């Protein structure tokens, strides 16, 4: 099992999460708290799922979307 910090998909997911954080700052107030909050949450969830899948022995349920 590789360290998740070294996985290319983890690196791209983190870059995407950081990118969303920076662009959401420029949203209007309404969009920042509605759409922006959802974008932030989903991008963080992706990173968490990558870490969880990397540390799991049985990856198939996670890959199928049934954690």
LUMDO-671951 format. One record per residue (C-alpha): chain; residue number from 1; x, y, z; residue in one letter. Coordinates in nm, 2 decimals, always signed. Example, Ala and Ser with C-alpha at 12.3 -4.5 7.8 and 13.67 -1.06 7.14 Angstrom:
+-------+------+--------+--------+--------+------+
: chain : resi :     c1 :     c2 :     c3 : resn :
+-------+------+--------+--------+--------+------+
:     A :    1 :  +1.23 :  -0.45 :  +0.78 :    A :
:     A :    2 :  +1.37 :  -0.11 :  +0.71 :    S :
+-------+------+--------+--------+--------+------+
! end
This chain:
+-------+------+--------+--------+--------+------+
: chain : resi :     c1 :     c2 :     c3 : resn :
+-------+------+--------+--------+--------+------+
:     A :    1 :  +0.00 :  +0.00 :  +0.00 :    X :
:     A :    2 :  +0.14 :  +0.33 :  -0.10 :    X :
:     A :    3 :  +0.12 :  +0.64 :  +0.11 :    X :
:     A :    4 :  -0.18 :  +0.83 :  -0.01 :    X :
:     A :    5 :  +0.03 :  +1.16 :  -0.02 :    X :
:     A :    6 :  +0.23 :  +1.00 :  -0.31 :    X :
:     A :    7 :  -0.07 :  +0.90 :  -0.52 :    X :
:     A :    8 :  -0.12 :  +1.11 :  -0.83 :    X :
:     A :    9 :  -0.50 :  +1.11 :  -0.78 :    X :
:     A :   10 :  -0.46 :  +1.24 :  -0.43 :    X :
:     A :   11 :  -0.24 :  +1.52 :  -0.54 :    X :
:     A :   12 :  -0.49 :  +1.62 :  -0.82 :    X :
:     A :   13 :  -0.78 :  +1.60 :  -0.57 :    X :
:     A :   14 :  -0.60 :  +1.82 :  -0.33 :    X :
:     A :   15 :  -0.51 :  +2.07 :  -0.60 :    X :
:     A :   16 :  -0.88 :  +2.08 :  -0.70 :    X :
:     A :   17 :  -0.99 :  +2.13 :  -0.34 :    X :
:     A :   18 :  -0.75 :  +2.42 :  -0.30 :    X :
:     A :   19 :  -0.86 :  +2.56 :  -0.64 :    X :
:     A :   20 :  -1.22 :  +2.56 :  -0.53 :    X :
:     A :   21 :  -1.13 :  +2.73 :  -0.21 :    X :
:     A :   22 :  -0.97 :  +3.01 :  -0.40 :    X :
:     A :   23 :  -1.24 :  +3.06 :  -0.66 :    X :
:     A :   24 :  -1.53 :  +3.05 :  -0.41 :    X :
:     A :   25 :  -1.38 :  +3.35 :  -0.23 :    X :
:     A :   26 :  -1.48 :  +3.56 :  -0.54 :    X :
:     A :   27 :  -1.84 :  +3.44 :  -0.56 :    X :
:     A :   28 :  -2.12 :  +3.67 :  -0.46 :    X :
:     A :   29 :  -2.25 :  +3.63 :  -0.11 :    X :
:     A :   30 :  -2.55 :  +3.42 :  -0.21 :    X :
:     A :   31 :  -2.35 :  +3.18 :  -0.42 :    X :
:     A :   32 :  -2.06 :  +3.17 :  -0.18 :    X :
:     A :   33 :  -2.28 :  +3.02 :  +0.10 :    X :
:     A :   34 :  -2.50 :  +2.80 :  -0.13 :    X :
:     A :   35 :  -2.30 :  +2.68 :  -0.43 :    X :
:     A :   36 :  -1.96 :  +2.75 :  -0.27 :    X :
:     A :   37 :  -2.03 :  +2.55 :  +0.04 :    X :
:     A :   38 :  -2.14 :  +2.25 :  -0.17 :    X :
:     A :   39 :  -1.83 :  +2.27 :  -0.39 :    X :
:     A :   40 :  -1.60 :  +2.29 :  -0.09 :    X :
:     A :   41 :  -1.77 :  +1.99 :  +0.08 :    X :
:     A :   42 :  -1.77 :  +1.77 :  -0.22 :    X :
:     A :   43 :  -1.41 :  +1.84 :  -0.30 :    X :
:     A :   44 :  -1.31 :  +1.75 :  +0.06 :    X :
:     A :   45 :  -1.52 :  +1.44 :  +0.04 :    X :
:     A :   46 :  -1.33 :  +1.32 :  -0.26 :    X :
:     A :   47 :  -1.00 :  +1.36 :  -0.08 :    X :
:     A :   48 :  -1.14 :  +1.17 :  +0.22 :    X :
:     A :   49 :  -1.26 :  +0.89 :  +0.00 :    X :
:     A :   50 :  -0.92 :  +0.85 :  -0.17 :    X :
:     A :   51 :  -0.76 :  +0.83 :  +0.17 :    X :
:     A :   52 :  -1.02 :  +0.57 :  +0.29 :    X :
:     A :   53 :  -0.99 :  +0.36 :  -0.02 :    X :
:     A :   54 :  -0.61 :  +0.36 :  +0.00 :    X :
:     A :   55 :  -0.61 :  +0.24 :  +0.36 :    X :
:     A :   56 :  -0.88 :  -0.02 :  +0.31 :    X :
:     A :   57 :  -0.80 :  -0.39 :  +0.23 :    X :
:     A :   58 :  -1.13 :  -0.44 :  +0.04 :    X :
:     A :   59 :  -1.14 :  -0.16 :  -0.21 :    X :
:     A :   60 :  -1.42 :  -0.30 :  -0.42 :    X :
:     A :   61 :  -1.72 :  -0.17 :  -0.21 :    X :
:     A :   62 :  -1.56 :  +0.18 :  -0.21 :    X :
:     A :   63 :  -1.50 :  +0.18 :  -0.58 :    X :
:     A :   64 :  -1.86 :  +0.08 :  -0.64 :    X :
:     A :   65 :  -1.98 :  +0.36 :  -0.43 :    X :
:     A :   66 :  -2.11 :  +0.15 :  -0.14 :    X :
:     A :   67 :  -1.89 :  +0.25 :  +0.17 :    X :
+-------+------+--------+--------+--------+------+
! end
